[in-house]
Amino acid sequence: MPGSLDASQPRCFVMVKLMIVWAVRIVSAWPDGRDDESYLLGDRRGRESVVPHGQAVLLRFPLRDRAFAVWGGLKWAYSSMVDHIDRIDGVITWKPSSQGCCATDLKLQQCGINIVSRCRFCLTCAEDELHLFWQCPISRSLWTWILNIFGFHTGNQSISFQSLISLATNRSQAIKDTWAAVITYIITEIWHIRNACTFDNRSINLENIKRKIMMNFQETLILLKSCMHNKIEDLIIFSSLKMSSRPVHHRRIFECFWIPPHENQIKICCDSCSKGNPGFSGAGIVIRNHRGNTLAAMSIGLGICTNFMVDTLAIILGMEWAFDQGWSNVWIASDSMAAIRCFTANNIPGFIHSR
């Protein structure tokens, strides 16, 4: 059956199909089936007409805007399928991070709806996405609250979606995932409270909003699989959020050393690599004296070669450089025992004799 969901399909594709069905319902009609209700809707010229509820939803927004909103929401939801963020919250978070995808008063005015715009929180400024999510005193208090928990500082930089995401760039993956989840739930809760104030005449209580954000965040802790850094900063953040510590990547420290050559001797360190055997390959050579000073460094692409051929050619290239510079006392260092045995046993491969 076309459009049916097959249990044998991967989970991600099944989720995308479900999201497409959900999005089409949002665009085509109201989800709860209230098509029998009628609404008074004004057009761009100020004329009013009575239309069914489903048509009213469609008429308020142009087809192009609805298509972009649905497609962008699907992309954001699909990208969060492999993460720890709820799918619906991911779609809501995508809207303010894009350009003009939230149904704010400014968006309605741009669509030709003559309404008076006023922020539902501060009741002083006009409502648009920039003010609602980032500049309103209520929203800024929520961002200041969570920034203090994480110990992030924005300085004189204005708060935006991109600037908030960039604050966790150099932190551990666990902090990055936690920070992304917190941003998602704050944006989602701001939009939900805005709708509650608009349609249900509810009052604003910052403590209840913070409590609900933390409750939503606690539900995602079981999905956090990333690791933290073994630093006090990460432990303080997890303690403030009432989270248990995350696993830490175990590090093994290997001691390595470099032995310099004797005086009046140079050391040629050769290495090579290839993508496949045979495959596209290349070689690199570093030449130093007894003081550790670098005399030369070179790299070259060798085309399609086997591992043995490219290791042997790397040694030959280093020897050719030493011969051109007049060096006769040379120490060759290579990680290929097969190539070294060829030279120590005087069993040079045939393709080398042509050089």
C-alpha positions as CSV (number, residue, x, y, z in Angstrom):
1,M,0.0,0.0,0.0
2,P,1.5,3.4,-1.0
3,G,2.6,5.4,2.0
4,S,2.1,2.6,4.5
5,L,4.6,1.9,7.3
6,D,6.6,-1.3,7.0
7,A,7.9,-2.9,10.2
8,S,11.0,-4.1,8.4
9,Q,12.1,-0.6,7.5
10,P,14.7,1.1,9.7
11,R,13.4,3.1,12.6
12,C,14.7,6.4,11.3
13,F,12.7,6.1,8.0
14,V,9.6,5.0,9.9
15,M,10.0,8.1,12.1
16,V,10.4,10.4,9.1
17,K,7.2,8.9,7.6
18,L,5.3,9.5,10.8
19,M,6.6,13.1,10.9
20,I,5.6,13.7,7.3
21,V,2.0,12.4,8.0
22,W,1.9,14.6,11.1
23,A,3.2,17.6,9.2
24,V,0.7,17.1,6.3
25,R,-2.2,17.0,8.8
26,I,-1.0,20.3,10.3
27,V,-0.9,22.0,6.9
28,S,-4.1,20.5,5.5
29,A,-6.5,20.7,8.5
30,W,-6.6,21.1,12.2
31,P,-5.5,17.9,14.0
32,D,-8.4,17.6,16.4
33,G,-11.0,17.6,13.6
34,R,-12.8,20.9,14.4
35,D,-13.6,21.5,10.7
36,D,-17.2,22.2,11.6
37,E,-16.3,25.4,13.5
38,S,-16.3,28.7,11.7
39,Y,-14.2,31.8,12.3
40,L,-14.3,35.4,11.2
41,L,-11.2,36.1,9.2
42,G,-10.1,39.4,7.6
43,D,-8.3,39.6,4.3
44,R,-5.5,42.0,3.1
45,R,-8.0,44.7,2.2
46,G,-9.8,44.6,5.6
47,R,-12.8,42.7,4.4
48,E,-14.1,40.0,6.7
49,S,-15.6,36.6,5.9
50,V,-16.7,33.5,7.7
51,V,-14.7,30.4,6.9
52,P,-14.3,26.9,8.4
53,H,-11.6,26.5,10.9
54,G,-9.4,24.3,8.7
55,Q,-9.5,26.8,5.9
56,A,-8.8,29.6,8.3
57,V,-5.6,28.0,9.3
58,L,-4.5,27.6,5.7
59,L,-5.5,31.2,4.7
60,R,-3.5,32.8,7.4
61,F,-0.2,31.6,6.0
62,P,0.9,31.5,2.3
63,L,1.6,28.1,0.8
64,R,5.3,28.8,0.4
65,D,5.7,29.7,4.0
66,R,3.8,26.5,5.1
67,A,6.0,24.3,2.9
68,F,9.2,25.8,4.2
69,A,8.1,25.6,7.8
70,V,7.1,21.9,7.4
71,W,10.3,21.0,5.5
72,G,12.6,22.8,8.0
73,G,10.8,21.2,10.9
74,L,11.3,17.8,9.4
75,K,15.0,18.4,8.8
76,W,15.5,19.6,12.4
77,A,13.5,16.6,13.8
78,Y,15.4,14.1,11.7
79,S,18.7,15.5,12.8
80,S,17.6,15.1,16.5
81,M,16.5,11.5,16.0
82,V,20.0,10.2,16.8
83,D,20.3,12.6,19.8
84,H,18.6,13.0,23.1
85,I,16.1,15.8,22.3
86,D,12.4,15.1,22.0
87,R,11.2,15.3,18.3
88,I,8.4,17.8,18.9
89,D,10.6,20.0,21.0
90,G,13.2,19.8,18.2
91,V,10.7,21.1,15.7
92,I,9.7,24.0,18.0
93,T,13.3,24.9,18.7
94,W,14.0,25.0,14.9
95,K,11.5,27.8,14.4
96,P,13.2,30.7,16.3
97,S,16.6,29.6,15.0
98,S,15.3,30.1,11.4
99,Q,14.0,33.3,9.9
100,G,10.3,34.1,10.4
101,C,8.9,30.6,11.1
102,C,7.1,31.3,14.3
103,A,3.5,32.5,14.2
104,T,4.2,35.7,16.1
105,D,2.2,39.0,15.8
106,L,4.8,40.3,13.4
107,K,4.4,37.3,11.1
108,L,0.7,37.7,11.1
109,Q,1.0,41.3,10.2
110,Q,3.3,40.4,7.3
111,C,0.7,38.0,6.1
112,G,-1.8,40.8,5.9
113,I,-3.7,40.3,9.2
114,N,-4.4,43.6,10.9
115,I,-3.8,43.0,14.6
116,V,-2.3,45.0,17.4
117,S,1.0,43.5,18.5
118,R,2.0,43.4,22.1
119,C,4.4,41.0,23.9
120,R,2.4,38.6,26.2
121,F,5.2,38.7,28.8
122,C,6.3,42.3,29.3
123,L,3.2,44.0,27.8
124,T,5.3,46.9,26.6
125,C,6.9,46.0,23.3
126,A,5.7,44.6,20.0
127,E,5.9,40.8,19.6
128,D,8.4,39.3,17.2
129,E,10.8,36.4,17.4
130,L,13.8,38.5,18.4
131,H,12.0,40.1,21.3
132,L,10.0,37.1,22.4
133,F,12.9,34.6,22.7
134,W,15.9,36.8,23.4
135,Q,15.1,40.4,24.4
136,C,12.1,40.2,26.6
137,P,12.9,40.6,30.4
138,I,11.2,37.3,31.1
139,S,13.2,35.4,28.5
140,R,16.4,37.1,29.5
141,S,15.9,36.1,33.1
142,L,15.6,32.5,32.0
143,W,18.8,32.7,29.9
144,T,20.7,34.4,32.7
145,W,19.5,31.7,35.1
146,I,20.8,28.8,32.9
147,L,24.0,30.7,31.9
148,N,24.9,31.0,35.6
149,I,24.4,27.3,36.2
150,F,26.7,26.4,33.3
151,G,29.2,29.2,34.1
152,F,29.0,30.7,30.6
153,H,29.5,34.4,30.0
154,T,28.3,36.2,27.0
155,G,29.9,39.6,27.9
156,N,28.5,42.4,25.8
157,Q,27.4,40.1,23.1
158,S,23.7,39.9,22.4
159,I,21.9,36.6,23.1
160,S,20.9,34.6,20.0
161,F,20.6,31.0,19.1
162,Q,24.0,30.9,17.4
163,S,25.8,32.7,20.2
164,L,24.4,30.3,22.8
165,I,25.3,27.2,20.8
166,S,28.9,28.5,20.4
167,L,29.4,28.8,24.1
168,A,30.0,25.1,24.5
169,T,32.3,24.7,21.6
170,N,35.4,23.8,23.6
171,R,33.7,21.8,26.3
172,S,33.2,18.0,26.6
173,Q,30.7,16.2,24.5
174,A,28.5,15.6,27.6
175,I,28.4,19.3,28.3
176,K,27.6,20.0,24.6
177,D,24.7,17.6,24.6
178,T,23.4,18.9,28.0
179,W,23.6,22.5,26.8
180,A,21.8,21.7,23.6
181,A,19.0,20.0,25.5
182,V,18.7,22.9,28.0
183,I,18.5,25.4,25.1
184,T,15.8,23.3,23.4
185,Y,13.6,23.1,26.5
186,I,13.9,26.8,27.4
187,I,12.9,27.8,23.8
188,T,10.0,25.3,23.9
189,E,8.8,26.4,27.2
190,I,8.9,30.1,26.2
191,W,6.7,29.3,23.2
192,H,4.3,27.2,25.3
193,I,3.9,29.9,27.9
194,R,3.4,32.5,25.2
195,N,0.5,30.4,23.8
196,A,-0.9,29.8,27.3
197,C,-0.9,33.6,28.0
198,T,-2.5,34.3,24.6
199,F,-5.2,31.7,24.4
200,D,-5.8,30.7,28.1
201,N,-5.1,34.0,29.8
202,R,-2.6,32.4,32.2
203,S,-0.3,34.4,34.4
204,I,3.5,34.1,34.3
205,N,5.4,32.4,37.2
206,L,9.1,32.2,36.7
207,E,9.6,29.6,39.4
208,N,7.1,27.3,37.8
209,I,8.6,27.8,34.4
210,K,12.1,26.9,35.7
211,R,10.7,23.9,37.5
212,K,9.0,22.6,34.4
213,I,12.2,23.1,32.3
214,M,14.1,21.0,34.8
215,M,11.5,18.3,34.8
216,N,11.6,18.1,31.0
217,F,15.4,18.0,31.2
218,Q,15.4,15.2,33.8
219,E,13.4,13.0,31.4
220,T,16.3,13.1,28.8
221,L,19.1,12.1,31.2
222,I,18.7,8.4,30.4
223,L,19.3,9.2,26.7
224,L,22.6,11.0,27.4
225,K,25.4,8.6,26.3
226,S,28.3,11.0,25.8
227,C,31.4,11.2,28.0
228,M,32.6,14.1,30.2
229,H,36.0,15.5,30.9
230,N,37.6,14.8,34.2
231,K,37.4,18.4,35.3
232,I,35.8,20.2,38.2
233,E,33.8,22.5,35.9
234,D,31.9,19.5,34.5
235,L,31.2,18.1,37.9
236,I,29.8,21.4,39.2
237,I,27.4,21.7,36.2
238,F,26.2,18.1,36.7
239,S,25.7,18.7,40.4
240,S,23.7,21.9,39.8
241,L,21.5,20.1,37.4
242,K,21.1,17.1,39.8
243,M,22.8,14.8,37.3
244,S,25.1,11.9,38.0
245,S,28.6,12.1,36.6
246,R,29.1,10.9,33.1
247,P,31.7,8.3,32.0
248,V,35.2,9.6,31.3
249,H,37.4,8.5,28.4
250,H,40.3,6.5,29.7
251,R,43.6,7.8,28.5
252,R,46.8,5.7,28.2
253,I,50.0,7.6,28.3
254,F,52.8,6.1,26.2
255,E,56.4,7.1,26.8
256,C,58.2,7.9,23.5
257,F,61.7,9.1,22.8
258,W,63.9,10.1,19.9
259,I,67.5,9.0,19.8
260,P,69.8,11.4,18.0
261,P,72.5,10.2,15.6
262,H,76.2,10.4,16.2
263,E,78.2,13.4,15.3
264,N,78.8,13.8,11.6
265,Q,75.9,11.6,11.0
266,I,72.3,12.3,9.9
267,K,69.2,10.4,10.7
268,I,66.5,9.9,8.0
269,C,63.1,9.0,9.4
270,C,60.9,7.6,6.7
271,D,57.2,6.8,6.8
272,S,54.5,6.1,4.2
273,C,50.8,5.4,3.9
274,S,48.4,4.0,1.3
275,K,44.6,3.8,0.9
276,G,44.4,0.1,0.2
277,N,47.0,-2.5,-0.8
278,P,47.5,-1.5,-3.6
279,G,46.0,2.0,-3.5
280,F,46.8,5.7,-3.7
281,S,49.9,6.2,-1.6
282,G,52.5,8.7,-0.5
283,A,55.7,9.0,1.6
284,G,57.2,11.5,4.0
285,I,60.8,12.0,5.1
286,V,62.3,14.1,7.9
287,I,66.1,14.5,8.2
288,R,67.9,15.7,11.4
289,N,71.5,16.0,12.5
290,H,73.1,15.0,15.8
291,R,71.8,18.1,17.5
292,G,68.2,17.4,16.6
293,N,68.1,20.3,14.0
294,T,65.9,19.6,11.0
295,L,67.9,19.6,7.8
296,A,65.1,18.8,5.4
297,A,61.5,17.5,5.3
298,M,59.6,16.4,2.3
299,S,56.5,14.6,1.2
300,I,55.6,13.1,-2.2
301,G,52.6,11.3,-3.8
302,L,53.6,8.0,-5.4
303,G,50.4,7.1,-7.2
304,I,49.0,3.5,-6.9
305,C,51.5,1.3,-5.0
306,T,51.6,-1.6,-2.5
307,N,52.6,-1.0,1.1
308,F,56.0,-2.7,0.5
309,M,56.7,-0.6,-2.6
310,V,55.9,2.7,-0.9
311,D,57.9,1.9,2.2
312,T,60.9,1.0,0.0
313,L,60.5,4.1,-2.1
314,A,60.4,6.3,1.0
315,I,63.9,5.0,2.0
316,I,65.2,5.5,-1.5
317,L,64.0,9.1,-1.6
318,G,65.8,9.8,1.7
319,M,69.0,8.2,0.4
320,E,68.9,10.1,-2.8
321,W,68.6,13.4,-0.8
322,A,71.6,12.4,1.4
323,F,73.7,11.4,-1.7
324,D,72.9,14.8,-3.4
325,Q,74.0,16.7,-0.2
326,G,77.2,14.7,0.1
327,W,76.3,12.7,3.2
328,S,77.8,9.2,3.4
329,N,77.2,8.4,7.1
330,V,73.4,7.9,7.2
331,W,71.1,6.3,9.8
332,I,67.8,5.1,8.2
333,A,64.7,4.8,10.6
334,S,61.6,3.1,9.2
335,D,58.7,1.1,10.7
336,S,58.8,-1.4,7.8
337,M,60.9,-4.4,8.7
338,A,60.4,-5.9,5.3
339,A,61.9,-2.9,3.6
340,I,64.8,-2.7,6.0
341,R,65.7,-6.4,5.5
342,C,65.8,-5.8,1.7
343,F,68.7,-3.3,2.1
344,T,70.5,-5.1,4.9
345,A,70.5,-8.4,3.0
346,N,71.4,-6.7,-0.3
347,N,68.2,-8.1,-1.8
348,I,67.0,-5.0,-3.6
349,P,63.6,-5.4,-5.5
350,G,63.8,-5.2,-9.2
351,F,61.8,-2.0,-9.6
352,I,64.5,-0.2,-7.6
353,H,67.3,-1.0,-10.0
354,S,65.9,1.4,-12.6
355,R,66.7,4.3,-10.2
